[in-house]
Amino acid sequence: MYRIVNLGRTGVYVAIQAGTLATLGGRSHWESAEQVRGALAAARLAAVDRVLNTRP
Protein backbone atom coordinates (compact mmCIF):
# COMPACT_ATOMS: atom_id res chain seq x y z
CA MET A 1 0.00 0.00 0.00
CA TYR A 2 1.13 3.51 -0.78
CA ARG A 3 0.88 6.42 1.60
CA ILE A 4 -0.04 9.83 0.19
CA VAL A 5 1.91 12.64 1.83
CA ASN A 6 1.18 16.37 1.60
CA LEU A 7 4.51 18.17 1.86
CA GLY A 8 3.12 21.19 3.71
CA ARG A 9 5.91 23.65 3.03
CA THR A 10 5.92 23.07 -0.74
CA GLY A 11 2.24 22.27 -1.16
CA VAL A 12 2.81 19.21 -3.32
CA TYR A 13 1.62 15.65 -2.78
CA VAL A 14 3.75 12.52 -3.16
CA ALA A 15 3.22 8.77 -2.89
CA ILE A 16 5.54 6.79 -0.63
CA GLN A 17 5.93 3.05 -0.14
CA ALA A 18 8.29 1.60 2.44
CA GLY A 19 10.01 4.97 2.81
CA THR A 20 10.67 5.32 -0.91
CA LEU A 21 9.27 8.07 -3.11
CA ALA A 22 7.19 6.56 -5.91
CA THR A 23 7.29 7.55 -9.56
CA LEU A 24 3.97 6.91 -11.29
CA GLY A 25 3.43 7.64 -14.96
CA GLY A 26 6.73 9.51 -15.05
CA ARG A 27 5.76 11.84 -12.19
CA SER A 28 6.87 11.97 -8.57
CA HIS A 29 4.68 14.83 -7.27
CA TRP A 30 1.16 16.17 -7.83
CA GLU A 31 -0.95 19.23 -7.00
CA SER A 32 -3.67 17.31 -5.11
CA ALA A 33 -4.32 14.06 -3.27
CA GLU A 34 -6.97 13.21 -5.87
CA GLN A 35 -4.37 13.37 -8.63
CA VAL A 36 -2.13 10.98 -6.68
CA ARG A 37 -5.06 8.61 -6.14
CA GLY A 38 -5.79 8.73 -9.89
CA ALA A 39 -2.19 7.88 -10.74
CA LEU A 40 -2.22 5.01 -8.26
CA ALA A 41 -5.53 3.73 -9.64
CA ALA A 42 -4.20 3.91 -13.21
CA ALA A 43 -1.23 1.78 -12.11
CA ARG A 44 -3.62 -0.56 -10.22
CA LEU A 45 -1.97 0.21 -6.89
CA ALA A 46 -3.68 0.71 -3.53
CA ALA A 47 -3.36 3.73 -1.25
CA VAL A 48 -3.92 4.21 2.46
CA ASP A 49 -7.17 6.13 3.09
CA ARG A 50 -5.65 8.94 5.15
CA VAL A 51 -3.34 11.62 3.77
CA LEU A 52 -0.32 12.41 5.93
CA ASN A 53 0.21 16.17 6.28
CA THR A 54 3.63 17.53 7.15
CA ARG A 55 3.94 20.91 8.80
CA PRO A 56 7.04 23.02 9.37
N, C-alpha and C positions, 0 to 999 in steps of 0.2 A: 504494500500500500504506500502511496505517496502522500506526503504532507505538504499542504499549500501554506506558504509563509508570506506574509505581507512585511516587506522590509520598510518599516515605518519612516525612516529618515529619507529614503529615496522614493517611496511611494510605489514601488514596483512589487509584483508578486512573482514568486518562484515556486517550483516543485522540487521537493527533496525526498530522497529515499536512502535510508541508512547513512545519513550524514553527507550524501553526495548530491550536488546540484544536478538536476535532470535537464537534458536537452530534448525537446519534443518538437518534431517538425522543423528542426533547424533553429529553434528559439530556446533561450534559457530564461527569459523574463517576459512578463505580460503586464498590461495596464489594469487588469481586474481579476478577481478570483474566478469569475465566470469564464473568462478566456482560458485560464489554466485548466479548469474543469473540462472545457471543450477540447482542448489539446489532449488531455488525458483520455477522454472518451474516444477521440479519433484514433488513438493508439491502443484502445481497448485495455486501459490501465485503470485501476481503482484508486480513489483518493479518500483520505480521512475526511469525515464530515466537517470538522471544525477547522477554521483558518487560524493559524498562529500569527499573532501580531507582535512585532518587535517595536519597542519604544526606546528612544535615546535616554 
